[in-house]
Amino acid sequence: MLKLYDLTTEYKREPLGLDEAQPRFGWKLDSDQQDTVQASYRLRIVQGGDVVWDSGTVASAQSILNEYLGPNLTPRTEYDWTVTVWDNHGETAEGTSRFETGLLNGSAFEGKAQWITHALDKASPVSPVLYKDFVVQGNVKKARLYATALGVYEAEINGEPVDDTYFHPGWTNYRKRLQYQTYAVTLHSGKNRVALTLANGWYKGKLGFMPQPNHYGDTTAALAALCITYEDGHEEWLGTDESWLCTTGAVQFVRHDGNGSTAKSCFRRHSQFARLRSADTRQFLEKQKSVSHLWNTHSLFLFAGKSVA
């Protein structure tokens, strides 16, 4: 009997926030017969019950990196995909998986969120917490948080981390590109809070053979947009802007050594409120060593980082 398992999209299982315009699909075969190989396959991509793309039957033994060749995918959309495989013994198996696209273009943040930073002392080891209280009115179908930072960040919804990973958005050449992450988040009916804790990371922390700080810039900042989709179909966006507040939280000391190791000291205390500085996109980023060129040319390059399933 032929079976399929480990269905992947761009090497991920049911990825969230996929930013590949032409994702590639893979699967593995399991059979109780000896010398079994794939003879042909058929891929079908479905969105909302409608077939978006059908590869037709393809005579090929390739079961990895089979590329999507259909119409342009829609941003922030859930897709299901099915693969049917025929083997050299004449047996057939079928497998189904899914993926959800991300923003597909970093410019999608424009009009929905602004870069924001803080007014704390740049030499302070304390991590600023940028946050926003908001009210959910209606039945929520799904909610997605799209976030990035100059520095590293940890995102929370109602005091709970949105995932269990660290060091987002990751180390890149900040002069050329900046990764963002997509999170599926759960909101309460009524009052909610979204918060972003910032730290220097590779952007502002010590880096190099002779560890020196501020290689890419001297001020941490955040950019985030929360999209709430209600059961009746309408969407509500909540982005970083001048209405957000700034405080300090549990993380009172962070040391980044430049080799990926970060030490942080945490203890609870009464938060000290600081003035939040809404970073006018051009004015703020022109002062940052890492991204002045990008904004001078009106081009912010954002690529999806590791997605969160």
C-alpha positions as CSV (number, residue, x, y, z in Angstrom):
1,M,0.0,0.0,0.0
2,L,1.3,3.4,-1.0
3,K,1.1,6.3,1.5
4,L,2.4,9.9,1.5
5,Y,3.8,11.7,4.5
6,D,5.8,14.8,5.5
7,L,4.1,17.2,3.1
8,T,6.0,20.5,3.0
9,T,5.8,23.9,1.4
10,E,9.2,25.5,1.1
11,Y,10.6,22.9,3.5
12,K,8.0,23.8,6.1
13,R,4.9,22.0,7.3
14,E,1.8,24.2,6.9
15,P,3.8,27.4,7.0
16,L,2.2,30.7,8.1
17,G,3.4,34.0,6.5
18,L,4.9,32.4,3.4
19,D,6.4,35.1,1.2
20,E,7.4,33.0,-1.8
21,A,5.7,34.1,-5.0
22,Q,6.2,30.6,-6.5
23,P,6.4,28.2,-3.5
24,R,7.8,24.7,-4.0
25,F,6.1,21.6,-2.6
26,G,7.5,18.3,-1.4
27,W,6.3,15.0,0.0
28,K,7.7,11.5,0.9
29,L,6.5,8.1,-0.1
30,D,6.0,5.1,2.1
31,S,5.1,1.7,0.6
32,D,5.0,-1.9,1.8
33,Q,6.5,-3.0,-1.5
34,Q,10.1,-3.2,-2.4
35,D,11.7,-1.0,-5.1
36,T,8.9,1.5,-5.1
37,V,9.4,4.8,-7.0
38,Q,7.1,7.6,-8.0
39,A,6.0,7.4,-11.6
40,S,3.9,10.6,-11.8
41,Y,2.1,13.2,-9.7
42,R,-0.6,15.8,-9.8
43,L,-0.7,19.0,-7.7
44,R,-3.9,21.0,-7.0
45,I,-4.0,24.3,-5.2
46,V,-7.3,25.4,-3.7
47,Q,-8.5,28.6,-2.1
48,G,-12.0,28.9,-0.6
49,G,-13.2,25.8,-2.5
50,D,-12.0,27.1,-5.9
51,V,-9.1,25.5,-7.7
52,V,-6.4,28.1,-8.2
53,W,-4.0,25.8,-10.1
54,D,-3.9,22.3,-11.3
55,S,-0.6,20.9,-12.6
56,G,-2.2,18.1,-14.5
57,T,-0.6,14.7,-14.4
58,V,3.2,15.1,-14.5
59,A,5.4,12.1,-15.4
60,S,8.2,12.6,-13.0
61,A,9.9,10.9,-10.0
62,Q,10.6,14.3,-8.4
63,S,8.9,14.6,-5.0
64,I,10.8,17.7,-3.7
65,L,10.8,21.3,-4.8
66,N,8.0,21.0,-7.3
67,E,7.2,24.6,-8.1
68,Y,3.9,26.4,-8.2
69,L,3.3,27.7,-11.7
70,G,-0.2,29.2,-11.3
71,P,-1.6,32.7,-11.1
72,N,-0.1,35.2,-8.6
73,L,-0.9,34.3,-5.0
74,T,-3.0,36.7,-2.9
75,P,-1.3,38.2,0.2
76,R,-2.5,37.1,3.6
77,T,-4.6,34.2,2.2
78,E,-5.0,30.6,3.2
79,Y,-4.5,27.9,0.6
80,D,-5.0,24.2,0.7
81,W,-3.0,21.9,-1.6
82,T,-3.4,18.3,-2.6
83,V,-0.9,16.0,-4.3
84,T,-1.8,12.7,-5.9
85,V,1.0,10.2,-6.6
86,W,1.2,7.1,-8.8
87,D,4.0,4.7,-8.3
88,N,5.7,2.1,-10.6
89,H,3.4,-0.6,-9.2
90,G,0.3,1.1,-10.3
91,E,-0.8,2.1,-6.8
92,T,-2.1,5.6,-6.0
93,A,-1.9,7.8,-2.8
94,E,-3.1,11.3,-2.0
95,G,-2.0,13.8,0.6
96,T,-3.3,17.2,1.7
97,S,-1.7,20.2,3.4
98,R,-2.0,24.0,3.6
99,F,-0.1,27.2,3.8
100,E,-0.9,30.9,4.4
101,T,0.8,33.7,2.5
102,G,2.3,36.6,4.2
103,L,2.4,40.2,3.0
104,L,4.3,39.2,-0.1
105,N,5.8,42.7,-0.3
106,G,7.4,44.8,2.5
107,S,5.6,47.9,1.1
108,A,2.4,46.4,2.5
109,F,3.3,48.0,5.8
110,E,2.9,51.4,4.3
111,G,-0.3,53.1,5.4
112,K,-0.8,50.5,8.1
113,A,2.1,51.1,10.5
114,Q,4.9,53.6,11.2
115,W,8.4,53.0,12.6
116,I,8.4,54.0,16.3
117,T,11.2,54.3,18.7
118,H,11.7,55.4,22.3
119,A,13.2,58.4,24.2
120,L,15.3,56.4,26.7
121,D,19.0,57.0,27.1
122,K,20.7,55.3,24.2
123,A,23.4,54.0,26.6
124,S,20.8,52.5,28.9
125,P,20.9,48.6,29.2
126,V,17.2,48.6,30.0
127,S,14.9,47.2,27.3
128,P,12.1,49.5,26.3
129,V,8.6,48.1,25.9
130,L,6.4,49.6,23.3
131,Y,2.7,48.8,23.7
132,K,-0.8,49.6,22.7
133,D,-4.1,48.8,24.5
134,F,-7.1,48.3,22.2
135,V,-10.7,46.9,22.3
136,V,-12.0,44.1,20.3
137,Q,-15.7,44.5,19.4
138,G,-17.2,41.5,17.6
139,N,-16.5,37.9,16.9
140,V,-12.9,37.4,15.7
141,K,-12.3,34.8,12.9
142,K,-8.5,35.2,13.0
143,A,-5.8,37.6,13.9
144,R,-2.3,38.0,12.5
145,L,0.6,40.1,13.8
146,Y,3.3,41.2,11.3
147,A,6.3,42.5,13.1
148,T,10.0,43.5,12.7
149,A,12.5,45.7,14.5
150,L,15.8,47.5,14.2
151,G,17.5,45.4,16.9
152,V,15.8,42.3,18.3
153,Y,12.3,42.0,19.7
154,E,9.9,39.9,21.6
155,A,6.2,40.3,20.9
156,E,3.4,39.6,23.5
157,I,-0.3,39.6,23.4
158,N,-2.0,40.1,26.7
159,G,1.2,39.3,28.5
160,E,1.9,36.1,26.7
161,P,4.7,35.6,24.1
162,V,3.3,35.1,20.6
163,D,5.7,32.2,20.1
164,D,8.7,30.3,21.7
165,T,11.5,31.6,19.5
166,Y,14.1,34.3,20.1
167,F,16.3,36.9,18.4
168,H,13.7,38.0,15.8
169,P,13.9,39.5,13.2
170,G,17.3,37.8,12.8
171,W,20.7,39.0,11.6
172,T,20.8,40.4,8.1
173,N,22.7,43.1,6.3
174,Y,20.4,45.8,7.6
175,R,21.6,48.1,4.9
176,K,20.0,45.9,2.3
177,R,17.1,43.9,3.8
178,L,15.1,43.5,7.0
179,Q,13.2,40.3,7.8
180,Y,9.7,40.3,9.4
181,Q,7.7,37.6,11.1
182,T,4.0,36.5,10.9
183,Y,2.2,35.3,14.0
184,A,-1.2,33.8,14.6
185,V,-2.5,35.4,17.8
186,T,-5.5,34.9,20.0
187,L,-7.5,38.0,21.2
188,H,-10.0,38.4,23.9
189,S,-13.4,40.0,23.5
190,G,-13.0,43.5,25.0
191,K,-9.7,45.0,26.1
192,N,-6.4,43.6,24.8
193,R,-2.7,44.7,24.8
194,V,0.0,44.2,22.2
195,A,3.6,44.8,23.4
196,L,7.0,44.7,21.8
197,T,10.2,44.5,24.0
198,L,13.3,45.7,22.2
199,A,17.0,45.0,22.6
200,N,20.1,46.0,20.8
201,G,20.9,42.6,19.1
202,W,23.2,42.6,16.1
203,Y,21.8,46.0,14.9
204,K,23.1,48.1,17.8
205,G,25.0,45.7,20.0
206,K,28.7,44.9,20.0
207,L,29.8,43.1,16.9
208,G,33.0,42.1,15.1
209,F,36.5,40.8,15.9
210,M,37.0,43.9,18.0
211,P,33.5,44.2,19.4
212,Q,32.1,47.6,18.9
213,P,28.5,48.8,19.1
214,N,26.3,50.7,16.7
215,H,27.5,49.1,13.5
216,Y,24.2,49.5,11.8
217,G,22.5,52.2,13.9
218,D,22.4,53.7,17.4
219,T,18.6,53.6,18.1
220,T,16.3,50.5,18.3
221,A,12.9,50.8,16.7
222,A,9.9,48.7,15.9
223,L,7.4,48.3,13.0
224,A,4.3,46.1,13.5
225,A,0.8,45.7,12.2
226,L,-2.0,43.6,13.7
227,C,-4.7,42.6,11.3
228,I,-8.0,41.4,12.9
229,T,-10.5,39.6,10.7
230,Y,-14.0,39.4,12.0
231,E,-16.6,36.7,11.3
232,D,-18.6,39.1,9.2
233,G,-15.6,39.5,6.9
234,H,-14.4,43.0,7.7
235,E,-10.8,43.7,8.8
236,E,-9.4,46.0,11.4
237,W,-5.7,47.1,11.3
238,L,-3.8,48.2,14.4
239,G,-0.3,49.5,13.5
240,T,2.6,51.1,15.3
241,D,2.2,54.9,15.4
242,E,2.4,57.9,17.7
243,S,-0.5,56.6,19.8
244,W,1.6,53.7,21.3
245,L,3.1,54.1,24.7
246,C,6.5,53.2,26.1
247,T,7.6,51.7,29.4
248,T,10.2,49.5,30.9
249,G,9.4,46.0,32.0
250,A,10.9,42.9,33.4
251,V,14.1,43.0,31.3
252,Q,16.4,45.4,32.9
253,F,19.7,44.4,31.4
254,V,20.7,42.9,28.1
255,R,24.2,42.2,26.8
256,H,24.8,41.1,23.3
257,D,28.2,39.7,22.6
258,G,28.1,39.7,18.8
259,N,28.5,35.9,18.4
260,G,24.8,35.2,18.9
261,S,24.9,34.9,22.7
262,T,22.7,37.3,24.7
263,A,22.4,37.5,28.4
264,K,19.5,39.2,30.0
265,S,18.6,40.0,33.6
266,C,14.9,40.1,34.5
267,F,13.1,41.2,37.6
268,R,9.7,42.7,38.3
269,R,9.5,46.3,39.3
270,H,7.2,49.3,38.9
271,S,7.4,50.4,35.3
272,Q,9.1,53.7,34.6
273,F,7.2,55.5,31.8
274,A,9.1,57.3,29.1
275,R,7.9,59.4,26.3
276,L,7.4,57.5,23.1
277,R,8.9,59.0,20.0
278,S,7.0,58.3,16.8
279,A,9.7,57.9,14.3
280,D,8.8,59.8,11.1
281,T,9.9,57.2,8.6
282,R,12.2,59.3,6.5
283,Q,13.5,61.6,9.2
284,F,14.2,58.8,11.7
285,L,15.8,56.3,9.3
286,E,18.0,58.9,7.6
287,K,19.8,59.1,10.9
288,Q,20.4,55.4,11.0
289,K,23.5,54.1,9.4
290,S,21.9,50.9,8.2
291,V,18.9,52.0,6.3
292,S,19.4,55.6,5.2
293,H,20.1,54.5,1.6
294,L,16.9,52.4,1.5
295,W,14.7,55.2,2.6
296,N,16.5,57.8,0.5
297,T,15.5,55.7,-2.5
298,H,12.0,55.2,-1.2
299,S,12.6,51.4,-1.0
300,L,12.3,49.4,2.2
301,F,13.1,45.9,1.5
302,L,11.3,43.5,3.8
303,F,11.6,39.7,3.3
304,A,9.7,37.1,5.3
305,G,11.8,35.4,8.0
306,K,11.0,32.1,9.6
307,S,7.3,31.6,9.7
308,V,5.5,30.4,12.8
309,A,3.2,27.5,12.2
